[in-house]
Amino acid sequence: MNMPLDRGPDGFIRDDRQNNEFLVPRQAFTSDEVLAAERERIFSTCWIYAAHASEIPENNDYVSRKVGGRELIIARDSDGNINAMFNTCSHRGAMVGREPKGNNKALVCPYHGWTFDMAGKMVGQPADSGFPDDFFADGKKDLTHPAHVDVYRDFIFVNFDRAAGTLVDYLADAADYLDIVADQSAIGMEVTEGWQEYSMDANWKLLVENSADGYHAITTHASYFDYLQATNGAFRTDFNPTDVGGRCHSLGNGHAVIEYGAPWGRPVAQWVPQWGDEGKVAVEKLKADLVERHGEERAARIAEKNRNILIFPNLVINDIMALTIRTFQPISTDYMEIRAVSLAPKEEHPDVRRYRQYNFLEFLGPAGFATPDDVEMLQLCQMGYQNMPEVVWNDISKGMNRAENMGDDELQMRSFWRRWNELMSA
């Protein structure tokens, strides 16, 4: 499966707009050479989401995690500045941040005791004999930083390419959708306590596709809609993004979104009967606050519309029956690791927070209605790609013949693949 991809006039994909056909080579999901090129041309040049500022609210808070294939520490130093550092000691390379999160004035390497502050500056080591007097001067042995770190609406991104453009330019029209997420709170959004980590035996790009795919919902998640009918009987069950105002949009630079109405409750701010009268009062108060801050039209959009947002290459924000930030890291061609957290307004009413977390676990969690279904489907796809070279192409053509993209079209996947193809073919 490690033969080089065949390159045609459109690069590695087949983007035939005249005949409304869009094809992606299945070898893109199985080739080690492709993954190596993705690490070099995508994950080493694009802005990659690293953390949310609410995860490091206090000075000297830090989180450690894998970002774009690198082990990083994201920290707020003693002056309140946000820093990103490679999690590797400048001496012999041991990881200096061994906990997933914490609050320390210094990071101490467990190997030889070299010590660094939360800006990555070396501040001490246990025995300076054997080194010249100026050996540690001028920051020569500080922790190494990625080329760029920047923050948009509390979403922290890093970029490893010194020639990269600005984060705002990179986000393009996706910034508007991050605004919609951030505007759900008057004082700021926060990642709620805890996180979920799981893995699947599938290529990382399959989860990109799946995360904003309105086409598969009725088939793959049929049991969830049966459940909604049983519990939320007042809501329709013939849910289809094409007939509840659903639309998909390309947002530039490979980003995309699907935005639609849906029959489930939304903590901001769509009530369902199972939340009871007290829940109705709390949700109506939320809606009134949104109207006061943003006006009727924008408040209705924030409250009543769902959004599956793709930020190229590997950030998904699902603003649906709950609000989740999901990232995934390719480990091999057929294995990825996923991390998901729940995002909520800081001032959220305890009852509404309870509904939110229940929804998060019920549908989005690793044992919820949706995630096991999706994992099974993506792993079945990966297994199906063993039927090469006889079966070569994936078809992602749905909606190419329509002037206006509907919610169950595949424009959002084509947006990703066109940017992928541009970077990989450069």
N, C-alpha and C positions, 0 to 999 in steps of 0.2 A: 504493500500500500504506500510505499515511500517514493514512487516515481514522481518526477516533477510534473506540475500541472501543465496542461496544454494551454497555450496562450493564443487567443484569437484576436480579431479586430477590436473587440470590446474589452480586451484584457482576459481575465479568467472566467468571467461570467458571460452569459449570452443575453443581451438586453435588446431585444428586437421590438422596438416601439411601433414599427409599421404593422407587424403581425400580432402585436399584443402578447408576446411571449417572453417570459423572464426565466432563465435557467441558471442554476448554481451547480457547480461540479461537486458531486458527493465526496470526491477525494479531498476537498477542502476540510472535511470533517475527520479524515483518517490519516493524513500525511504528516509525518514528523517534520519534514522540511517546511511544510506550510506553518506549523506551529512555531518553529524556530524563526521563520520570517515574520510572523505576527508579533513575537516578542520584540523583534528588532524594529519593525516598521510601524507598529500600532502602539503596543504597551510602552515603548521607549520614546514615543514622540507625542502622544496625545495627553490631554489633561485627564488624570485618573482620580476618581473620588476616593478619599482616604478616611474621612471621619466627619462627624457633625460637631460643631463647636460646643453644643450642650453636653457632650461626653467629657469635656475637659473644662468645667465651669469655673474652677478655682485656680489661682496661681499654683504652679508646680504639679497640677494634674497631668496625667499622661495616659495614652493608650498605646499598645503595641499590636501590630497586625500586618498581614501580608497585603501589599498594594502593588499591582502590576508586576507580580513575580518577585518583588523585593520585600525584605523584612524592614519595616519602618517603625519609628516611634513618633507619634504626634503629641506634642506637649505644649502646655502654656507655661512660660517661664515666670520668674519671680516678678517681672514687670508686666505680666499679663499678655505678652506677645505670643502668638501661635507660631510654633516651629515644627518642622519636619526633619528628621534625622535618620540616616541608615542605622539600623539596629545591629551594629557590629563595632567592636572595640578597635580603635586605631592602632592597638599594639599587636595582638595576635588573632583578632577577628571574632572572639567569643561574643555572643549576644549580651548586651548590657541590660536590656529590659526583658526580664523573664516572666513577668506577670502580664496578663491581658490589660490591666488598668491599675492605676495607683496614684498616690500623691507622695512625692519625695522631693527634697531639695536637691538631691544628687542621684545619679545613676552610677553604681559601683560595679565594675566588671568583676564577675565571680572568679576569674582565672588568676589575675595578678593584682587586682585592686585598683587599677586606674579608675579615676573618678571624674565624672562630667556633670555639669549643671544642666538645667532643663532647657538651656539654649544650645547645648552641645559643646560648650567650652570645657576644656580639660582644667580641672581645679585642684588636682592632687594625685599623688601615687605614693605607695608606702615606702619606697626606698629609691632615692635619687642618685645614689652612688653608682658610678659606672657610666653616667651620662655627662656629656659636656654641659657647661653652665647654661648655654642658650638653647639646649636641645628641645625644650618645650615652649620656647618663646614664639610670639607672633602667631599663635593659633595653629602651629604646624601639626600638632597631634590632637586637635579637636575632632569631634565626631564629624563625619562628612554629611553634608546636606544635599537633598535633591536640587536640581537646578532652579526650580521654582516651587513656591507654595503660595496659594491664594485662596480667598474665601468669598463666596457669594451667598448671601442670605443665610449665613451660618453653615453652609455646605463647604467643607474644606477639600481642596483639590491639590494634587501635586503634578509636576511635569518634570521628566528626567532629561529633557532636551533643552540645551542652553539657547537654541535658536527659536524656541517656541514663541508664538504670539501670546496675546493676553487671554486670560480665562474668559472674560466677557465676550470677546470676539469668538472664541471657541464655542461657547454655549449657544451663540446665535439666538434663534427664536425659542430655544428651550429655556432660556432665562425667564421668559414670560410665565412658563408653567411652574418653575421654581418659585416665582413670585406668588402664584396662586396657592401653592402649598404653604409658603411662609406667612401669607396674609390670613390664614385661618386663625391666627393668634394675634391678640393686641400687644402682647409683651414678648413673644418669641416662642418658637417650637422647641421641644425637648425630646431626646431619645429616652423612652421609658426604661425602667429597670430590666436588666437581663438582655439576652440575645439568643438567637438560634443559629446553630451551625450544623450543616449536614452536607452530604456529598452525593454524587450520582455518576454512574458509568456512562457518560455521554459527553460529547464535545461542547465546549462553553458556548459556541454560537447557537446551538439549539435552544438554550435557555433564553438568549437574547430574542430569538424569533418567537418563542412561546409566550414570553412575558407581555407582549402587546398584540396577541393574536385573538381577535374577536371571533374568528371563524370556527375555532375548536370548542367554544364554550358549551354549546348545547349538547354536543356529542360526548366530549370527554367528561364534562362535569354534570351529566344528566341527573345523577343522584342528589346533587346539591339543589338543583331547581325543584326536584320532587320534595325535598326537605323544606324549601321555602314555601311551597304551596301548603304543606301540612302545618307550618307554624305561622306564616304570614298570609293567611288566606285572603286578605283584602287586596293583595297585590297580584297582578297578572303573572302567569308562568310561561307564556309563550315569548320569553325574553329573547330578543335578537337585536344586536346593536344596529342593524340596518333600519329598524322601524321604531326606535325610541330616541331618535335624534342623534344616533351615533355617527361619528366621522373620524377618519384617521388623517393625520397631517404630517408631512415632512417638515422638519424644523431646521434643516441645514446641518452640515458637517456630520451627517450620519445619524443625527438625533431624530426622534419621531414620537408621536403620541396617538393614542386612540382615546376619544372623549365621548361619553355616552351616558344615558340614563339607565337605571337598573332597579330591580324590585327589592333590593335589600335595604336595611337601615344603615344610615351613615351618621357617625357621631357628630360630624359637622355637615349639615344639620338636617337629617331626614329621618323622621320618626317612623317606627313600625309598631303595630299593636302589642307585640310581645314585650315591649319596654314599659308598658303600663302608663297610667295617667301621670305619675310623677315623672317618668321619663319624658313624656310629652311636654310637660311644663319646662323641664330643663333644656330640651332641644329647641323649643320655641324661643326661649331666652337667648340661646346661642344664635338663632337665626336673626332675632331682632338686633343683637349686637353687631352681627355682620352687616346688616342693612345700614346701621348707624355709621359704621366705619367706611363702608365701600359703596353704598348706594344699592338700590333694588336689583339692578341688572347683574352687577358683579357678585353680589351676595347670593343671588339665585344660582349663578354658575358655580360658585364655590361650594354651596350646600347641596345642590341637586345633581350635579354632573360628576361622574366618575372619570378618572384619568389613569391610564397606564402609560407612564413616561419612560422612554428609552434615552439615556444619555450615553452616546458612543464613547468607549466601546462596551463597558461592562457595569453600568449603573442602571438599575431599574427602580423607579419610585411608583408604587401602586397606591394611588389615592382612591380607594374603592370603599368596601364596607369597613375597612380599617386603613391605616396609612403605614406603609412599610417602605423601608430603604433596604434594597437587596443588592449585594455585589457578589461576584463569583470569579474565582481564579482558576485559569486552566493549569492543571498539574501535568496532564499528558493529553494526547489527542482524544482519548475516550474516558477521561476522568476529570471532574472539576469539584472544587470545594465552594460552598455557598454560605454566606453570612447574611442574616436578616435581623433587623431591629424594627421596633414599633416607634412611630413618631407621633407626637400629640402636642396640643397647646399647653403651655406651662400652667395656665390658669384654669384648666379644665375642671368642671364639676366632678366630684368623686363618682357619682352615679354614671355620668357619661363616660368617664375613664373606664369604668367597669364594663360598659357595653363595648367600648372600643377594644379592650384587651380580649374580651370573649370572642368578638368577631375575628380578631387577628388569629387567635388560636384555632377557631372553628373552621376557617376557610384557608388561611395563608400558612399556618404552622406546618411543620414537617409531618404531623399526624392529622392534619385537618382534611376537609373535603377536597381541596384542590391539589395540594402539593403532591400527595402520593399518586394521584391520577397523572399529573404532569410528569413526575419522575418516571413512571412506567412507560408513558408514551415516548419520552425522549430516549430512554434506553432501548425501546423497540426500534426507534429510528436508527440508533447507532448500530444495533445488531443487523438491521436491514442493509446497512452500507457495506456489509461483507460481500454482497452480491455485485461485485465489480470484478472485471471491467464490463460485464454484460449490461448492467444497468448503471448509467453514468450520471444522470442529471436529476436534481430536485426542481420541481416546478413551483414558481412563486409568482404566477401571472394574474391571480384573481384581482379584478378591478381595473386592469390596464385599459380596458375598452370603455370605461366610464369617465365622463367629464368631471363628475364630482365624486370624490372617494367616500365610500360608505364605511361603516364601522367594522364590517366583516371582510373588507378588502385586505390586500397584503402589501399596501403601499409602505407601511412602516418597516416591513422586512426588506423591501426593495431599497428603501432609504439607507438602511444599515449596509446592505450588500454593495450598493453603489460606492459608498465611502470606503468600505473594506477593499473593494476592487481598485479604487483610485490609489490607495496607499500601498497595496500589495503589488500593483503593476508599475509603480513609479520607477 
